[in-house]
Amino acid sequence: MEGGAYGAGKAGGAFDPYTLVRQPHTILRVVSWVFSIVVFGSIVNEGYLNSPSESKEFCIYNRNPNACGYGVTVGVLAFLTCLLYLALDVYFPQISSVKDRKKAVLSDIGVSAFWAFLWFVGFCYLANQWQVSKDSLLNEGTDAARAAIAFSFFSIFTWISGLRCHIPRVLASPLTVPPSLQAFQLS
């Protein structure tokens, strides 16, 4: 797999699932996928409560429906993004054009940075709303709320790590470094 552009083998080779699952960015993408399931699953499952004295459900995060909505939205969209880029990881060795491979890697870098930012905002928002929430008498949903906050925090690092996995792929490509600067290329 060393001979091709942007870290993939020569185009048109046979699909090798063993090589796919050993790649660090694929492992991180699966971990990010699981973390997104934990975040939106815990909020959807136990993030909305209703008390016996009220007929309407409310969000466990300071009764702020926007906090629950943000957590669910970011979780679901990150889940779908992970699936999309896992499919791209499977298809990537079949891409024959170096320019298309470059676009795929650069889009992955941009998307990873974007999701790291969204998870950072989500972590700060959920943690702040949880901090100012009044204690529930029955402590319902508190574990789920804390799990969503914790896995939002962990997701920041999985997306940043996924971003860092692609930087060497871009730097190692012959088309990204001008010939005058190839002597200064990082090893």
C-alpha positions as MATLAB code, in Angstrom:
seq = 'MEGGAYGAGKAGGAFDPYTLVRQPHTILRVVSWVFSIVVFGSIVNEGYLNSPSESKEFCIYNRNPNACGYGVTVGVLAFLTCLLYLALDVYFPQISSVKDRKKAVLSDIGVSAFWAFLWFVGFCYLANQWQVSKDSLLNEGTDAARAAIAFSFFSIFTWISGLRCHIPRVLASPLTVPPSLQAFQLS';
ca = [
       0.000    0.000    0.000;
       3.008    2.326    0.068;
       3.326    2.867   -3.682;
       0.227    4.944   -4.428;
      -0.676    8.563   -3.920;
      -2.130    9.762   -0.610;
      -1.367    6.573    1.271;
      -3.306    4.146   -0.901;
      -1.967    1.398   -3.106;
      -2.081    1.404   -6.858;
      -5.582    1.994   -8.164;
      -7.667   -0.959   -9.262;
      -6.294   -3.486   -6.789;
      -8.424   -6.058   -5.038;
     -10.346   -4.975   -1.960;
      -8.547   -6.055    1.205;
     -10.730   -5.716    4.325;
      -7.848   -6.675    6.616;
      -5.792   -3.713    5.399;
      -8.820   -1.432    5.704;
      -9.521   -2.227    9.353;
      -5.845   -1.849   10.300;
      -5.626    1.738    9.069;
      -5.561    4.232   11.965;
      -7.997    6.663   10.354;
     -10.516    3.858    9.798;
     -10.225    2.740   13.423;
     -10.682    6.329   14.622;
     -13.673    6.760   12.333;
     -15.334    3.658   13.804;
     -14.610    4.934   17.329;
     -16.094    8.339   16.398;
     -19.108    6.535   14.970;
     -19.645    4.646   18.248;
     -19.195    7.837   20.290;
     -21.817    9.629   18.196;
     -24.241    6.754   18.809;
     -23.642    7.048   22.561;
     -24.252   10.814   22.526;
     -27.458   10.915   20.528;
     -28.701    7.618   21.943;
     -28.351    8.700   25.548;
     -30.050   12.033   24.901;
     -32.904   10.508   22.907;
     -33.386    7.696   25.414;
     -33.139    9.548   28.734;
     -32.551   13.197   27.900;
     -36.210   14.151   27.937;
     -38.111   13.786   31.198;
     -41.623   14.442   32.372;
     -42.537   14.998   35.955;
     -45.797   13.859   37.540;
     -46.815   17.490   38.055;
     -46.332   18.455   34.386;
     -47.876   17.047   31.252;
     -45.091   18.150   28.906;
     -41.637   16.599   28.530;
     -38.594   18.754   29.161;
     -34.910   18.470   28.392;
     -32.725   17.312   31.265;
     -30.143   19.996   30.439;
     -31.593   22.976   32.327;
     -34.978   22.403   30.657;
     -33.413   23.843   27.502;
     -34.762   22.038   24.430;
     -32.001   23.582   22.317;
     -29.345   21.730   24.327;
     -30.982   18.358   23.716;
     -31.651   19.286   20.104;
     -28.031   20.269   19.524;
     -26.719   17.054   21.072;
     -29.071   14.868   19.047;
     -28.457   16.781   15.811;
     -24.675   16.731   16.103;
     -24.733   13.079   17.138;
     -26.928   11.956   14.242;
     -25.073   14.035   11.645;
     -21.689   12.818   12.926;
     -23.028    9.258   12.729;
     -24.004    9.783    9.080;
     -20.715   11.541    8.298;
     -18.767    8.622    9.738;
     -20.739    6.208    7.571;
     -20.089    8.341    4.491;
     -16.350    8.514    5.104;
     -16.174    4.812    5.989;
     -17.655    4.166    2.549;
     -15.032    6.515    1.091;
     -12.317    4.556    2.922;
     -13.573    1.383    1.250;
     -13.745    3.047   -2.177;
     -10.513    5.077   -1.848;
      -8.087    2.448   -3.252;
     -10.253    2.232   -6.389;
      -9.900    5.953   -7.147;
      -7.458    6.162  -10.038;
      -7.058    9.924  -10.330;
      -4.467   11.478   -8.034;
      -6.439   14.722   -8.096;
      -9.573   12.923   -6.932;
      -7.606   11.223   -4.158;
      -6.268   14.606   -3.118;
      -9.797   16.025   -3.021;
     -10.972   13.080   -0.918;
      -8.133   13.455    1.595;
      -8.476   17.243    1.793;
     -12.243   16.977    2.262;
     -11.633   14.453    5.038;
      -9.224   16.886    6.707;
     -11.741   19.723    6.467;
     -14.640   17.600    7.686;
     -12.588   16.272   10.611;
     -11.652   19.809   11.677;
     -15.270   20.924   11.332;
     -16.560   18.028   13.461;
     -13.888   18.545   16.103;
     -15.127   22.134   16.374;
     -18.801   21.092   16.536;
     -18.057   18.531   19.247;
     -16.110   21.149   21.211;
     -19.067   23.529   21.013;
     -21.417   20.686   21.936;
     -19.320   19.664   24.921;
     -19.145   23.241   26.218;
     -22.854   23.818   25.638;
     -24.035   20.581   27.251;
     -21.621   20.906   30.181;
     -22.738   24.486   30.811;
     -26.424   23.623   30.652;
     -25.848   20.618   32.923;
     -23.943   22.789   35.405;
     -26.787   25.295   35.746;
     -29.506   22.609   35.845;
     -31.442   22.169   39.035;
     -31.178   18.758   40.641;
     -33.948   16.328   39.819;
     -35.718   14.801   42.788;
     -35.531   11.305   41.324;
     -32.137   11.720   39.606;
     -33.640   10.370   36.414;
     -31.444   10.569   33.347;
     -28.392   11.922   35.132;
     -26.134    9.091   33.988;
     -27.259    9.529   30.389;
     -26.686   13.281   30.560;
     -23.188   12.787   31.945;
     -22.446   10.114   29.333;
     -23.463   12.470   26.523;
     -21.179   15.171   27.939;
     -18.267   12.761   28.398;
     -18.535   11.236   24.939;
     -18.879   14.693   23.393;
     -15.545   15.469   25.027;
     -13.980   12.216   23.804;
     -15.280   12.888   20.288;
     -13.209   16.058   20.078;
     -10.041   13.998   20.357;
     -11.111   11.238   17.982;
     -11.884   13.770   15.250;
      -8.631   15.667   15.870;
      -6.708   12.392   15.796;
      -8.440   11.490   12.543;
      -7.358   14.846   11.189;
      -3.780   14.200   12.243;
      -3.771   10.825   10.487;
      -4.254   12.537    7.132;
      -1.560   15.198    7.438;
       1.286   12.736    6.647;
      -0.721   11.465    3.666;
      -0.865   14.967    2.249;
       2.773   15.764    2.998;
       3.980   12.484    1.471;
       2.194   13.061   -1.804;
       4.458   14.127   -4.665;
       1.962   16.696   -5.944;
       1.618   18.749   -2.782;
       5.231   19.780   -2.195;
       6.889   21.989   -4.814;
      10.255   20.656   -6.056;
      12.077   23.624   -4.529;
      10.778   22.664   -1.061;
      11.146   18.870   -1.248;
      14.480   19.062    0.584;
      12.625   20.515    3.599;
       9.922   17.850    3.659;
       9.199   16.248    7.049;
      10.107   12.591    7.420;
];
